[in-house]
């Protein structure tokens, strides 16, 4: 179960990844108050060759990332550990979040949960907002590891547009996934993550053309009427603490994303859909 760790270590995948540090202030505050349950051997072995103190983002998604093992406590902020005006609340005490649920990854603020009460460590998913009722994504961490490793190894920007892959390229990835996963498992994973097979046809972006494409810079000018939703989205995207986000909102420019092509604009449109005022610069 070292497929993903091996893929992350490949030189050819370096440009596909971004490493994010966590917020020490929030992390230290939570670790003084709470202790995570002892992780099972399956999860410990999985993490043994992965970055420990960095979160790893799949760059083309803009918002899917894996939490480092040293960041698992702070990864539960907003899910198990909720902060209000009186301080921190542990939602596991009211059974809204189970102690054996470990948030190992996130897609667009939606948690990917490892259940450490079982040695095979099934993986669940849920959507942020309201009470949590996780649904099974795949029945073992080993399968999740394999799925992500294939996705990382095979992904090419020129075959990817707004969450969709060119159909023949998707079929090649799917063939690899089927080595260890059933059709139903692949469908669930693709439905949850930004992975879809294009129903239409699009011409792969030529590498020479891609070199001429200008870089997009996305700035948040104002969170709008739904400030709390925008702040939560900012936290998931940037890894900043709520306090740092509030401080940056008071500054002149809050850079929330940069990159080439339409994938960066997808994130801009996401914040616009939340009601935020966004400025896009192309340089």
LOPAFI-66628 format. One record per residue (C-alpha): residue in three letters; residue number from 1; x, y, z. Coordinates in Angstrom, 1 decimal, always signed. Layout:
<recs>
[ala; NUM; [X; Y; Z]],
...
</recs>
This chain:
<recs>
[unk; 1; [+0.0; +0.0; +0.0]],
[unk; 2; [+2.7; +2.4; -1.1]],
[unk; 3; [+1.4; +3.3; -4.5]],
[unk; 4; [+0.5; +6.9; -3.7]],
[unk; 5; [+3.7; +7.6; -1.8]],
[unk; 6; [+5.7; +6.3; -4.7]],
[unk; 7; [+3.7; +8.4; -7.2]],
[unk; 8; [+4.3; +11.5; -5.0]],
[unk; 9; [+8.0; +10.9; -5.0]],
[unk; 10; [+8.3; +10.8; -8.8]],
[unk; 11; [+10.1; +13.7; -10.3]],
[unk; 12; [+7.7; +13.8; -13.2]],
[unk; 13; [+4.8; +14.4; -10.8]],
[unk; 14; [+6.5; +17.4; -9.0]],
[unk; 15; [+4.7; +20.0; -11.2]],
[unk; 16; [+1.3; +18.4; -10.4]],
[unk; 17; [+1.6; +18.9; -6.6]],
[unk; 18; [+1.7; +21.7; -4.1]],
[unk; 19; [+2.8; +21.4; -0.5]],
[unk; 20; [+0.9; +23.4; +2.0]],
[unk; 21; [+2.0; +24.2; +5.6]],
[unk; 22; [-0.6; +24.2; +8.3]],
[unk; 23; [-1.3; +27.0; +10.7]],
[unk; 24; [+0.8; +26.4; +13.8]],
[unk; 25; [-1.3; +28.7; +16.0]],
[unk; 26; [-4.5; +26.8; +15.5]],
[unk; 27; [-2.7; +23.5; +15.5]],
[unk; 28; [-1.0; +24.1; +18.9]],
[unk; 29; [-4.2; +25.4; +20.4]],
[unk; 30; [-6.1; +22.3; +19.5]],
[unk; 31; [-3.4; +19.9; +20.5]],
[unk; 32; [-3.3; +21.4; +24.0]],
[unk; 33; [-7.0; +20.6; +24.4]],
[unk; 34; [-7.6; +17.4; +22.5]],
[unk; 35; [-5.9; +14.1; +21.7]],
[unk; 36; [-6.6; +12.0; +18.6]],
[unk; 37; [-7.4; +8.3; +19.2]],
[unk; 38; [-4.5; +6.0; +18.5]],
[unk; 39; [-4.3; +5.4; +14.7]],
[unk; 40; [-4.6; +1.8; +13.5]],
[unk; 41; [-1.6; +0.1; +11.9]],
[unk; 42; [-3.1; +0.4; +8.4]],
[unk; 43; [-3.2; +4.2; +8.6]],
[unk; 44; [+0.2; +4.4; +10.3]],
[unk; 45; [+1.8; +2.3; +7.5]],
[unk; 46; [+0.1; +4.4; +4.8]],
[unk; 47; [+1.5; +7.6; +6.3]],
[unk; 48; [+5.0; +6.2; +6.9]],
[unk; 49; [+6.3; +7.4; +3.5]],
[unk; 50; [+4.0; +10.4; +2.9]],
[unk; 51; [+4.9; +14.0; +3.9]],
[unk; 52; [+4.4; +14.3; +7.6]],
[unk; 53; [+4.0; +18.0; +8.3]],
[unk; 54; [+2.7; +19.2; +4.9]],
[unk; 55; [-0.7; +18.8; +3.2]],
[unk; 56; [-0.4; +17.7; -0.4]],
[unk; 57; [-2.7; +19.3; -3.0]],
[unk; 58; [-3.3; +17.9; -6.5]],
[unk; 59; [-2.7; +21.1; -8.2]],
[unk; 60; [-5.0; +20.7; -11.2]],
[unk; 61; [-8.0; +20.3; -8.9]],
[unk; 62; [-7.4; +23.6; -7.1]],
[unk; 63; [-8.9; +22.1; -3.9]],
[unk; 64; [-8.3; +18.4; -3.4]],
[unk; 65; [-5.6; +17.7; -0.8]],
[unk; 66; [-4.3; +15.1; +1.6]],
[unk; 67; [-3.5; +16.0; +5.2]],
[unk; 68; [-0.1; +15.2; +6.6]],
[unk; 69; [-0.1; +12.9; +9.7]],
[unk; 70; [+1.1; +15.8; +11.9]],
[unk; 71; [-1.9; +17.9; +10.8]],
[unk; 72; [-4.7; +15.4; +11.5]],
[unk; 73; [-5.9; +17.3; +14.6]],
[unk; 74; [-6.2; +20.6; +12.9]],
[unk; 75; [-7.8; +18.9; +9.9]],
[unk; 76; [-10.8; +18.2; +12.1]],
[unk; 77; [-11.4; +22.0; +12.7]],
[unk; 78; [-14.8; +22.8; +11.4]],
[unk; 79; [-15.9; +19.1; +11.5]],
[unk; 80; [-15.2; +17.5; +14.9]],
[unk; 81; [-13.7; +20.6; +16.6]],
[unk; 82; [-16.0; +23.6; +16.3]],
[unk; 83; [-15.1; +27.1; +17.6]],
[unk; 84; [-17.7; +29.5; +18.8]],
[unk; 85; [-17.6; +32.6; +20.9]],
[unk; 86; [-17.1; +30.5; +24.1]],
[unk; 87; [-14.2; +28.5; +22.8]],
[unk; 88; [-13.8; +25.0; +21.2]],
[unk; 89; [-16.5; +22.4; +21.1]],
[unk; 90; [-15.9; +18.7; +20.5]],
[unk; 91; [-18.9; +17.5; +18.4]],
[unk; 92; [-18.0; +13.8; +19.1]],
[unk; 93; [-19.4; +14.4; +22.6]],
[unk; 94; [-22.9; +14.9; +21.1]],
[unk; 95; [-22.3; +12.0; +18.6]],
[unk; 96; [-22.3; +14.3; +15.6]],
[unk; 97; [-18.8; +13.2; +14.8]],
[unk; 98; [-17.4; +9.8; +15.9]],
[unk; 99; [-14.0; +9.6; +17.5]],
[unk; 100; [-12.9; +6.9; +15.2]],
[unk; 101; [-13.4; +9.2; +12.1]],
[unk; 102; [-10.1; +10.7; +10.9]],
[unk; 103; [-10.2; +13.3; +8.3]],
[unk; 104; [-7.4; +12.4; +5.9]],
[unk; 105; [-8.3; +14.4; +2.8]],
[unk; 106; [-10.6; +17.1; +1.6]],
[unk; 107; [-12.2; +18.0; -1.7]],
[unk; 108; [-13.7; +21.5; -1.9]],
[unk; 109; [-14.2; +21.5; +1.9]],
[unk; 110; [-15.9; +18.1; +1.9]],
[unk; 111; [-14.2; +15.6; +4.2]],
[unk; 112; [-12.7; +12.2; +3.2]],
[unk; 113; [-12.9; +10.1; +6.3]],
[unk; 114; [-10.9; +7.0; +7.4]],
[unk; 115; [-12.7; +4.8; +9.9]],
[unk; 116; [-9.8; +3.5; +12.1]],
[unk; 117; [-12.1; +1.2; +14.1]],
[unk; 118; [-11.6; -1.4; +11.3]],
[unk; 119; [-8.2; -2.6; +10.3]],
[unk; 120; [-8.9; -2.5; +6.6]],
[unk; 121; [-9.8; +1.2; +7.2]],
[unk; 122; [-12.9; +1.9; +5.0]],
[unk; 123; [-13.1; +5.4; +3.5]],
[unk; 124; [-16.2; +7.5; +3.7]],
[unk; 125; [-17.2; +10.9; +2.3]],
[unk; 126; [-19.7; +13.6; +3.2]],
[unk; 127; [-20.5; +17.1; +2.3]],
[unk; 128; [-19.8; +20.1; +4.5]],
[unk; 129; [-22.8; +21.7; +6.1]],
[unk; 130; [-25.5; +20.3; +8.5]],
[unk; 131; [-25.2; +17.1; +10.4]],
[unk; 132; [-22.6; +14.6; +9.2]],
[unk; 133; [-23.9; +11.3; +7.8]],
[unk; 134; [-20.9; +9.8; +6.0]],
[unk; 135; [-21.4; +7.4; +3.1]],
[unk; 136; [-19.0; +4.6; +2.0]],
[unk; 137; [-16.7; +5.7; -0.7]],
[unk; 138; [-14.5; +2.6; -0.9]],
[unk; 139; [-14.1; -0.3; +1.5]],
[unk; 140; [-10.4; -0.1; +2.2]],
[unk; 141; [-7.6; +2.5; +2.4]],
[unk; 142; [-5.6; +0.3; +0.1]],
[unk; 143; [-8.1; +0.8; -2.8]],
[unk; 144; [-8.2; +4.6; -2.1]],
[unk; 145; [-4.4; +4.7; -2.2]],
[unk; 146; [-4.3; +2.9; -5.5]],
[unk; 147; [-7.0; +5.0; -7.1]],
[unk; 148; [-5.2; +8.3; -6.2]],
[unk; 149; [-1.8; +7.0; -7.4]],
[unk; 150; [-3.3; +6.2; -10.8]],
[unk; 151; [-5.0; +9.5; -11.0]],
[unk; 152; [-1.8; +11.4; -10.1]],
[unk; 153; [+0.4; +9.4; -12.4]],
[unk; 154; [-1.9; +9.5; -15.4]],
[unk; 155; [-3.2; +13.1; -15.2]],
[unk; 156; [-2.2; +15.4; -18.0]],
[unk; 157; [-3.5; +19.0; -18.1]],
[unk; 158; [-3.9; +19.0; -21.9]],
[unk; 159; [-6.6; +16.3; -21.6]],
[unk; 160; [-8.4; +17.9; -18.7]],
[unk; 161; [-10.9; +20.8; -18.8]],
[unk; 162; [-13.2; +22.0; -16.0]],
[unk; 163; [-13.3; +18.7; -14.2]],
[unk; 164; [-13.7; +16.6; -17.3]],
[unk; 165; [-11.2; +14.4; -19.2]],
[unk; 166; [-11.1; +13.8; -22.9]],
[unk; 167; [-13.1; +10.5; -23.3]],
[unk; 168; [-10.2; +8.3; -24.7]],
[unk; 169; [-7.9; +9.6; -21.9]],
[unk; 170; [-10.5; +8.8; -19.3]],
[unk; 171; [-10.9; +5.3; -20.6]],
[unk; 172; [-7.1; +4.7; -20.2]],
[unk; 173; [-7.3; +5.8; -16.5]],
[unk; 174; [-10.4; +3.7; -16.0]],
[unk; 175; [-8.6; +0.6; -17.4]],
[unk; 176; [-5.9; +1.1; -14.8]],
[unk; 177; [-8.4; +1.6; -11.9]],
[unk; 178; [-10.2; -1.6; -12.8]],
[unk; 179; [-7.1; -3.6; -11.9]],
[unk; 180; [-8.1; -3.2; -8.2]],
[unk; 181; [-11.5; -1.5; -8.1]],
[unk; 182; [-15.0; -2.5; -9.2]],
[unk; 183; [-17.0; -0.4; -11.6]],
[unk; 184; [-19.3; +0.8; -8.7]],
[unk; 185; [-16.3; +1.9; -6.6]],
[unk; 186; [-14.8; +3.8; -9.6]],
[unk; 187; [-18.1; +5.5; -10.2]],
[unk; 188; [-18.5; +6.6; -6.6]],
[unk; 189; [-15.0; +8.0; -6.5]],
[unk; 190; [-15.3; +9.9; -9.8]],
[unk; 191; [-18.7; +11.3; -8.8]],
[unk; 192; [-17.3; +12.7; -5.5]],
[unk; 193; [-14.0; +13.9; -6.9]],
[unk; 194; [-13.6; +16.3; -9.9]],
[unk; 195; [-13.2; +13.4; -12.4]],
[unk; 196; [-15.7; +13.1; -15.2]],
[unk; 197; [-15.7; +11.7; -18.8]],
[unk; 198; [-16.4; +14.4; -21.3]],
[unk; 199; [-19.6; +13.7; -23.2]],
[unk; 200; [-18.5; +16.0; -26.0]],
[unk; 201; [-15.2; +16.2; -27.7]],
[unk; 202; [-12.4; +18.7; -27.2]],
[unk; 203; [-9.0; +18.9; -28.7]],
[unk; 204; [-6.2; +18.4; -26.3]],
[unk; 205; [-4.3; +21.6; -25.5]],
[unk; 206; [-1.1; +21.6; -27.5]],
[unk; 207; [+2.0; +22.0; -25.3]],
[unk; 208; [+3.3; +24.8; -27.6]],
[unk; 209; [+0.0; +26.7; -27.3]],
[unk; 210; [+0.0; +26.2; -23.6]],
[unk; 211; [+3.3; +28.0; -23.3]],
[unk; 212; [+1.7; +31.1; -24.7]],
[unk; 213; [-1.3; +31.1; -22.3]],
[unk; 214; [-1.1; +33.8; -19.8]],
[unk; 215; [-1.2; +33.2; -16.1]],
[unk; 216; [-4.4; +34.0; -14.1]],
[unk; 217; [-4.3; +35.6; -10.6]],
[unk; 218; [-7.5; +35.4; -8.7]],
[unk; 219; [-8.1; +38.0; -5.9]],
[unk; 220; [-10.9; +38.2; -3.4]],
[unk; 221; [-12.1; +41.8; -3.1]],
[unk; 222; [-15.1; +41.2; -0.8]],
[unk; 223; [-16.8; +38.1; +0.7]],
[unk; 224; [-20.3; +39.4; +0.0]],
[unk; 225; [-23.5; +38.6; +1.9]],
[unk; 226; [-22.5; +35.0; +2.7]],
[unk; 227; [-19.3; +35.8; +4.5]],
[unk; 228; [-19.2; +32.7; +6.7]],
[unk; 229; [-19.5; +30.3; +3.7]],
[unk; 230; [-16.7; +32.2; +1.9]],
[unk; 231; [-14.4; +32.2; +4.9]],
[unk; 232; [-14.9; +28.5; +5.4]],
[unk; 233; [-14.1; +28.0; +1.7]],
[unk; 234; [-11.0; +30.2; +2.0]],
[unk; 235; [-9.8; +28.1; +5.0]],
[unk; 236; [-10.1; +24.9; +3.0]],
[unk; 237; [-8.4; +26.4; +0.0]],
[unk; 238; [-5.5; +28.3; +1.6]],
[unk; 239; [-5.0; +26.4; +4.9]],
[unk; 240; [-5.0; +29.7; +6.7]],
[unk; 241; [-6.5; +30.1; +10.2]],
[unk; 242; [-9.8; +32.0; +10.6]],
[unk; 243; [-7.9; +34.8; +12.3]],
[unk; 244; [-5.4; +35.1; +9.4]],
[unk; 245; [-8.2; +35.1; +6.9]],
[unk; 246; [-10.0; +37.9; +8.6]],
[unk; 247; [-6.7; +39.9; +8.7]],
[unk; 248; [-6.1; +39.4; +5.0]],
[unk; 249; [-9.7; +40.4; +4.2]],
[unk; 250; [-8.8; +43.8; +5.6]],
[unk; 251; [-5.8; +44.1; +3.3]],
[unk; 252; [-5.8; +45.6; -0.2]],
[unk; 253; [-5.5; +42.3; -2.1]],
[unk; 254; [-6.2; +38.8; -1.1]],
[unk; 255; [-4.7; +36.4; -3.6]],
[unk; 256; [-6.6; +33.1; -3.4]],
[unk; 257; [-5.3; +31.3; -6.6]],
[unk; 258; [-2.9; +31.5; -9.5]],
[unk; 259; [-2.4; +29.3; -12.4]],
[unk; 260; [-2.8; +28.7; -16.1]],
[unk; 261; [-5.9; +27.8; -18.1]],
[unk; 262; [-9.5; +27.2; -17.1]],
[unk; 263; [-8.9; +25.1; -14.0]],
[unk; 264; [-7.9; +28.3; -12.1]],
[unk; 265; [-11.0; +30.0; -13.3]],
[unk; 266; [-13.1; +27.2; -12.0]],
[unk; 267; [-12.1; +28.2; -8.5]],
[unk; 268; [-12.8; +31.8; -9.2]],
[unk; 269; [-16.3; +30.9; -10.4]],
[unk; 270; [-16.8; +28.8; -7.2]],
[unk; 271; [-16.2; +31.8; -5.0]],
[unk; 272; [-18.4; +33.9; -7.3]],
[unk; 273; [-21.2; +31.3; -6.8]],
[unk; 274; [-20.9; +31.9; -3.1]],
[unk; 275; [-21.6; +35.5; -3.6]],
[unk; 276; [-18.1; +36.8; -3.3]],
[unk; 277; [-16.6; +39.7; -5.3]],
[unk; 278; [-13.7; +38.3; -7.2]],
[unk; 279; [-11.1; +40.1; -9.4]],
[unk; 280; [-9.1; +38.2; -12.1]],
[unk; 281; [-5.9; +39.4; -13.5]],
[unk; 282; [-4.2; +37.9; -16.5]],
[unk; 283; [-0.5; +38.5; -16.9]],
</recs>
